[in-house]
Amino acid sequence: MIVPQKSVNTLHNFLRLTVGLGVTSTILLMTSASTVFAQVPRVGEQILPGEKTISQINQSFVNPSTGNDKTGNGSISAPWRTISRALEASPSNSVIILSSGTYNAQSGEIFPLMLKPGIAIQGNINNKGQTVTITGGGEFLSRRFGGQNVAIVGANQASLSGVTVTNTNRRGYGLWIESSNILVRESTFTNNTQDGIAIAGDGTPSISKNTFVRNGANGITISGNARPEIRENIFQETGFGINIAQNAAPVVVANQIQNNRSGIIVQANATPMLRNNIIQGNREDGLVVIAQARPDLGSSYDPGKNIFRNNRRHDINAKTAKLVISAAGNNLVSSRISGKVDLKGTSSSTARNSGANSSSTPTSVRKPITFTPPQRTVTPLKVQPVPNPNQSPSSPNNLSDSRQFNYTKLDSGAIEFVAPQAAIGSESRMSRTTGQNVSYRVLVMVASKQQENLVISLVNDAFPRVWQGRRMMQVGIFNSQESAAEAVNLFDSKGLKSVVETVK
């Protein structure tokens, strides 16, 4: 809906959407969920290149109580009923404004909600979305981690603010961000059975001024080569407040990380930068560092200014870290540290570029206690070997993989975490990413253009191919049977038959 000029005089606050340089940001102040207030530039006011005023953007309104997806048109007087319908109807450079209420399957939502590039979803930022609740989840096929149960999937140049997100499904994620630069702010992520937010791939999202409370495994997990900015959030009453894995290098600034099992865990080759955070009252450790991970907690010329206090076991537990941790200029007591930590910050110059070349050696792990987030039931995978002219697709081999999707082991000195197995989309990426000799290609049988479109709606970069004279869509090559099985289960649930073949 385009706001007419004559209505501006009745508006008492403002909304502006700025689109430029690959980032979408939204500012909205509201006095009620059904009223939107706009500010139009004064005469002579300069408008920067790429900036759009309220009269130049599209707006649509959603109300789960009074809206109607059939007779509505997205206007303030005839809102949509569901976010799903609003997303379908909204072009790029749009704002979807949510009224107070609960958005779930009962109100007509179809999960996961797939955000679109250049679209902002706005609830009530004044109370971090406490009155605008999105509850539910659906199967999403990640190109890196296989099938996941997710409430919302992020997109480039999108934004999400002023909502509460909850996914109580088995191993449920609130928001899944994979290789995108979405802006997420002033929202609440609570009671998700797995993570509030998962960030994977090569994305650079901005996560600011949100609350993460009582999530099952982690407030946020950051993996892959992601480099998000995590600023001014609250993490509490969760397993790990922030879990940083693989090659991730986030900037973590001015967060409150308190009353969790452990505050932050940094593992694998991750190199986060931590500044001005308060890490306190966690039941075990404030910060845990393992393997080749090397967080930057400050140097002699750039002090960390992190505050560690009242963490029950250690403020910093680097007992099994292989590299020296730089931690200058923090509120930190040396007696509360385990492992090699440089409090003068002389080792910080190579902190974010160092690899395995280190003289420090890992400490052996004593009898671990296993911490397992809620488990997912995976149907045993039927694998079809690489076909030959004499082989029929109706004679698969039955294989299963009892390996956990992810697990954590604890002892008095270390926490270890194994991230989900990655799934990738081509043989060349497989050979670069893993050292395994066997991978699993998933092909989906399609008999019509409608079925092809259904496959593409689930996996954007699926492509057609002919397999044993049959019309198929290739949806991915996975490096674990479990991930391939999850993909098969997803397509089975949509009435589509799949074939899995081994690739050596």
Protein Blocks (a to p, Z undefined) as FASTA:
>chain_A
ZZdfklmmmpcbdcddddeehiacdddddfbfkbccdddddehiacdehiacfklcccdd
ddfklgcfklmgoiaklccfbfklmmmmpcghiacdddeddddfknopacdddddehiac
dddfknnomlmccedddddddfklopaddfbdcdehiacehiacddfbghiafbdcehia
bdcehiacehiakbmbdcehjbdcddehiacehifkbmbdcehjbdcddehiacehifbf
bacehjbccddehiacehifbfbdcehjbccddehiacehiakbmbdcehjbccdebdfk
lcgkiacehiakbmbdcklpcbdcddehiacdfklcgcjddfkopmmmmmmmccfbcfbd
cddddddddddddddddddddddddddfkbcfklccddddfbdfbdcdddfkbccddddd
dddfbfklmmmmpmcfbdcddddddfbfklmmmmmmmmmkbccddeehiacddfbdcfbf
klmmmmmmmmmmnopacdddddZZ
